[in-house]
């Protein structure tokens, strides 16, 4: 197998992986919706040790 064929196979693998990721991500998003997105954002923020932003509308009450 020459280097051109290896490059084509590598590019094909990248395209198939990206398309598969989009399809799987879309299915998960359709099934679970905003609840999973919100919890995954808070988990990621906790992992990265980011403080939650201040909600100023609550301070004005």
C-alpha positions as CSV (number, residue, x, y, z in Angstrom):
1,X,0.0,0.0,0.0
2,X,1.5,3.3,-1.1
3,X,1.4,6.5,0.8
4,X,-1.3,7.9,-1.4
5,X,-3.6,5.1,-0.5
6,X,-2.8,5.4,3.1
7,X,-3.6,9.1,3.0
8,X,-7.0,8.4,1.3
9,X,-7.8,5.7,3.8
10,X,-6.9,8.0,6.7
11,X,-9.0,10.8,5.3
12,X,-11.9,8.4,4.7
13,X,-11.6,7.3,8.4
14,X,-11.7,10.9,9.6
15,X,-14.8,11.6,7.5
16,X,-16.6,8.5,8.6
17,X,-15.7,9.2,12.3
18,X,-16.9,12.8,12.1
19,X,-20.2,11.8,10.4
20,X,-20.7,9.0,13.0
21,X,-20.1,11.4,15.8
22,X,-22.6,13.9,14.5
23,X,-25.2,11.2,14.1
24,X,-24.7,9.7,17.5
25,X,-24.6,13.2,19.1
26,X,-27.9,14.1,17.3
27,X,-29.6,11.0,18.5
28,X,-28.5,11.6,22.1
29,X,-29.6,15.2,22.0
30,X,-33.0,14.2,20.6
31,X,-33.5,11.6,23.3
32,X,-32.3,13.4,26.3
33,X,-32.5,17.1,25.4
34,X,-31.6,20.0,27.6
35,X,-31.4,18.1,30.9
36,X,-28.3,16.3,29.9
37,X,-26.8,19.4,28.3
38,X,-27.3,21.4,31.5
39,X,-25.9,18.7,33.8
40,X,-22.9,18.1,31.5
41,X,-22.1,21.8,31.5
42,X,-22.2,21.9,35.3
43,X,-20.0,18.8,35.5
44,X,-17.5,20.3,33.1
45,X,-17.5,23.6,35.0
46,X,-17.0,21.7,38.2
47,X,-14.1,19.8,36.7
48,X,-12.5,22.9,35.3
49,X,-13.2,24.7,38.6
50,X,-15.1,27.6,37.1
51,X,-17.3,29.6,39.3
52,X,-20.9,30.0,38.1
53,X,-21.7,33.4,36.8
54,X,-23.6,35.8,38.9
55,X,-27.3,36.2,37.9
56,X,-27.8,39.9,38.3
57,X,-31.6,39.7,37.9
58,X,-31.8,37.9,41.2
59,X,-29.8,40.7,42.9
60,X,-32.2,43.4,41.8
61,X,-35.2,41.9,43.7
